[in-house]
Structures are given as structure tokens and as C-alpha cells.
Amino acid sequence: MYSRQPAFIMTDRSIYRYSFGVLMVFMIVVSGSHAYKAEVTTRFGQVQGSLSRSTRGRLVAHYLGIPFAQPPVDDLRFRSPRPWIRNWTETFLATEYAPVCVQVTEQGHFIGEEDCLYLNVYVPLISEENGDGYEEKRALPVMVYVHGGMYATNGGNDRQVPPEYMMDQDVIVVSIQYRLNILGFFATATKHNPGNNGLKDIVMALRWVQENIRCFNGDPNIVTLWGHSAGASAVHLLAITNKTEGLFNRYIVQSGVATSPTAWLPAHWIRKYSLVSATLVGCLPESEEEYTTTAQPNVTREQEWYDEAELSEEEEEEMMRCLRKLDVGSFRNTMDYHIVRWSGHCCIFAPTIEEESDDAIVTVHPLTAIKQRLFRDIPAIIGVTKDEGLMKSIAILTNPSAEDKILNNFEMYLLYLLEYRAMSNDTLDALTNFYFDGNVTLSTLRRNITEIVGDALVVWPTYETLKYQSNVMNSSTYLYVFSYEGTFSATFAFTEGVPRHFGVSHVDDLNYLLPIFNKEFEDYMLHNTEDDITMINIMTEMWASFATKGVPEAWRVTPWPDYKESQKFLQIGVGKLPEMTIESEFFPERMAFWEELSANLTYDPADDLYLPLKQRTIEDDEDVASSGASLRYDEIMISSPTFHLLFTYFLSILERNC
């Protein structure tokens, strides 16, 4: 995927882009009587970018693949990021995207590089005349975008973060990359390996913005942190800690909050997954037990070993030395193993709660941080789509054979569907009675499967967050529900070449800010309609307005009320019409149900249950489901194509065990 011939020389594994032996040719575009060059001077030296046009034809400077941290390789693997410190002796060519961070794609391909901590800066070229008639640039607000993808996939290039819609507004967009999966979130729950390195990469990028964005005509005092899905959960985690004071002034989270159960995972879970991974690659201290590094290994250590293992400092240091010496390809097997091991579950490595330290990010439970007002009191936009659950249910609604298998194994499947590791009979009964009228049939499954998934994974956590956060904060919070059914949808990934709508899915709102589906489904020869363009104009204008002054406004759009003051939200779109309405009832019956249900759940990590490390079976799940255990669920914001991969694994398990 990234087999490009890079225009840079690698020295000591650090990235530079130089021009050698030829005269530097600057890209110059003439607009009226003025010539523009995509060239800036930073503290590290000259940076040369490229120029393009926005959707409406505005001139835009692109500065791509700029390093914000030292390459996290060799001895820096599994460590907190170190700031970029090396100067460029010649002009840095910022004209190509850097490789994405190491990941397994939806198609099962192992791509990316460890040396991936780069960002991209998109600058609309704007000038104003002062009183003397000279042109001078106006410093612009900055929007730093954090991509989603389960903390395991995607990146910051123009396939995942296409900037052209936002470039019609007076804002700078910065897209960043952060380490993913085991390389970003390995942790042993000790001071030596507390975890959260992926989050710390984001913080490092924000520090780079503070120190350098003026060079790109940006205002470091007006920075909005913005994310979607898992990226939104990461943004919210960074917003409810005082450790990010001074790095951004407001934030936008779309379809993800810090209280989403797998916005983070308990430290002992991450520790378990990390020790299993170290075993798979042969880096735990020698023991009598054997291990294998095949694609689908059988880990012979007993489950209790990983729960109770206490490594000495010397043993842990030995393990980490071994892990840092491995070729990065060795971790492919660990990623494959965890996908197969937890077939149907989508979160293995994620942020966690760490002990207090100088660079610790998440040190208390997010809900505790909110209730005790330990968070930063800054303005926010928080929102969901009308049919969030389509991110998973679409794989069922488009697969009749899956429906039959699920009906025959509903209790087991519900664990996977809602990302639960265990479920009491009382909880199962409550969910079945509320969503399926007490009887799961093909009709009730099709009608309500989307609602139960969306509520459990996104909608209820969002509402719960707002309920507590709005009670203790002074800054404005703006809530939305995106209900516009436009031309493009994430569900197209499951409709086999024939675009078909099933509702307003997870990710659908993002397409009117960053046209990811226009690129992903360009073979369908679909084009934005006039209503789509209206929605694009409204959303980009509101998001840019919020980034500029903390209030989301757009021309001819009814004022968006502060949820804290009014308990009202903005419904964006009504069916196929790009209309805006102010509403006061946020899925009231469903939220009342979850309010009551959550009051009876125990979220103490010490009560979490684990299954043996052997391949999971239906009998295992039935044993856990009937044990009366407390409920703990761990969800990650997941894209439909990625769930398709996991869903395939899940169905294969049903075949083997049914």
C-alpha cells in the first residue's frame, strides 16, 4: 500500500526529505496579481509543501509527512514518545504522506512502519489588507484531527482524512498519526511499562502544534482537538485530564466518549494481553511451558499464570530487551492470534488507567474524573448518528445465513455483539424483554438489533457522559444527533456493489466534513446532490465556527442551544432533507432503560471474568453467562469493513461448534 519511492534520505533511521544535486523547484500558483509559495520556515529549518484547490477553488497549501517525534524504533519501542529535535540542513520536502503506523488492515494485510509519528498540515491561503493597503496573513484557528479505527487501524493520510471540504473554511487542519495496537498500547501495569503510548503520541503532536503552528499561519491559542469513533474516545480521554492543560482550548467528539466501555480497558486486561503477546514471540523468561509463534498458536501456559504472574524487575527488563530487539514483523503473529482468540470482539489493546507519574495521561476512571470535576472545563461538541448500531448490525441484516445462526445461538452471540465478556441471566432477560419483546424472533431481531448495539456501544455512554458532565461544568456543551440520509453511507461496504441504505450509520456524519466515502466508493459513480452540498456547507461552517469562537453557527441555521442550559440538542437532517431542528428528547425510553440497567451493574475491574486461553467455545460462553457474574463490557468504535473481518471469524466458530 505504501510502496512509494520516498523523496527522502534515511540517516540513522530518522526521516529527512531533501533536494540533492538539483535546483529546488518551488511550486508557485498565481492568483490574481499575487504569487504564493507553499514554503515556511520552522525552528528546524525550511519546509516545502505543495498547493492544491479546495472544493470551491480556494488555494490550499499542503505540508505532508512532518515528523513531530523521534522514530519509536529500537530502544524507543514501547516507550513514551520523544520530541523531534534534529534540524534540517536543507529544505525539507513535505510533499508525500508518511507510512501509516503498523497495522493489520480490514483485508488482513500487514502494512505500515514503526517510524510513523508524522503529521500533515493543511492551510487555506488567506490574506487581509491592512489600513496601508498591504496584504498580511491572518492567524487561523487550528483543528487537530485524531483518526478512529479501534486503536488498531487507519492513519492520517488523505484517504482517511481528506481535507478539501474543511479547506473552504478559515481554519487550519492538522491530521496526526499515533502508534496502534500492541505497539501503541502494550502495558504491564508497572512503572516501567504503564501503557498509553498511543495517547502520549497524540499529546506529543499537540505540543508540536503549540511550538510550530505559527510558522504555518496558525494560532496556537485557538486549537480544537477533534476525533471520530475511537479517535473521539481518545480526544475525550485527553479532555478530561488536567495533563493536557494549554494544549487545546475546545474539543469535538463524534460517536465516541471516554465512558464508552472500551475507550479504555482495565490495566490487568492489557497486562494479560501483553504477557500473552510476549509469550507468543518468545520473550518471557524461560519456563517449562512451551509456546509457539505460528499464525494461530496454542498458548500452553495456564490462564491463571497470566492473572497471577509477578515478574521481577530483572525479568521484566529482560522481556523488554527481547521485545525491542525483534523485527517488527514478529508482532504480526500476536495481532493475528488476538483477532482469532477473541473472534467477534474488536478491542484488545487500548488506553488504560495508569499510576500517577510525570507523563501519565489517564490516572482515574473517566466517570470518576467527570463526577469529581477533575477534567478541563472547556467547550465541546458531542454527537451520535441516528443508527449507530449499523456499524455491526449491517453484517447481520445483509447476511440471511447469519440471522439463522444467531437465532440458534443468541445468548452467545449477544456477548460478542455488545462486546461483553460475561452477562448475568438478569441482564440478558432485561435486554431481551426491552429490545425483543421477550422473544427473539427473526422479525424482532431485524427490527431492533441496530438499536441495542448502538445504545450499548455509543448512545448510552454519550448520554451518561452528558448527564454528569453538564451538571458540573461551566463551559458550553453542544449535543447533536445526525439523522440525514444522504447519497453516501458506510453500509455500502456490505451491499455488494449496489448502494443500499439501511439508515444513518456510524461514520455517516463524518462524510460531510471529510469526504471519506466519496473516495472509498468512487467506483459507484455517485455524486453529491444539492442537498448533500447544503449539508456539507452547514456542517463545515458550524465546525469551523466552533473552532474559531467556541459557538457552532451557520448561515440560516437556527441557533444551537447549549445542552447544559437547555437540555436540548440539534437534530442534523430529517430523513433525506438537510434541515435542522431543535429537540428536547434524546431517545427517552431507551435512555431510561439503560439508566435503570446501569444502576445494577458493577464496573469494578476486580470482578471481570476471563475465559481460558484456549479457543473459545459455545460451552465456555454458556458457562460464563449462567454464572451470575457481574457485567463488564468493553467496546471499541468499529468501522463496518473491520467488523466484517471479525464477523467472518465469528461465523466460522459457530460452524465448528454448532
Buried (B, 14 or more C-beta within 10 A) or exposed (E): EBEEEBEBEEEEEBBBBBBEEEEEEBBEBEEEEEEBEBBBEBEBBBBBBBBBEBBEEBBBBBBBBBBBBBBBBEEBBBBBBEEBEBEBEBBBBBBBBBBBBBBBBBEEEBBBBBBBBBBBBBBBBEEEEEEEEEEEEEBBBBBBBBBBBBBBBBBBBBBBBBBBBBBBBBBBBBBBBBBBBBBBBBBBBBEBBBBBBBBBBBBBBBBBBBBBBBBBBBBBEBBBBBBBBBBBBBBBBBBBBEBBEEBBBBBBBBBBBBBBBBBBBBBBBBBBBBBBBBBBBBBBBEEEEEBBBEEEBEBBBEBEBBEEBEBEEEEBEBBBEBBBEEEBEBBBBBBBBBBBBBBBBBBBBBBBBBEEEEBBBBBBBBBEBBBEEBBBEBBBBBBBBBBBBBBBBBBBBBBEEBBEBBEEBBBBBBBBBBBBBBBBEEBBEBBBEBBBEEEBEEEBBEEBBBBBBBBBBBBBBBBBBBBBBBEBBEBBBBBBBBBBBBBBBBBBBBBEEEEEBBBBBBBBBBBBBBBBBBBBBEEBEBEBEEBBBBBBBBBBBBBBBBBBEBBBBBEEBEEBBBBBEEBBBBBBBEEBEBBBEEEEEBBEEBBEBBEEBEEEEEBEBEEBEBBEBEBBBBEBBBEBBBEEBBBBBBBBBBBBBBBBBBBEBBBEBBEEBE
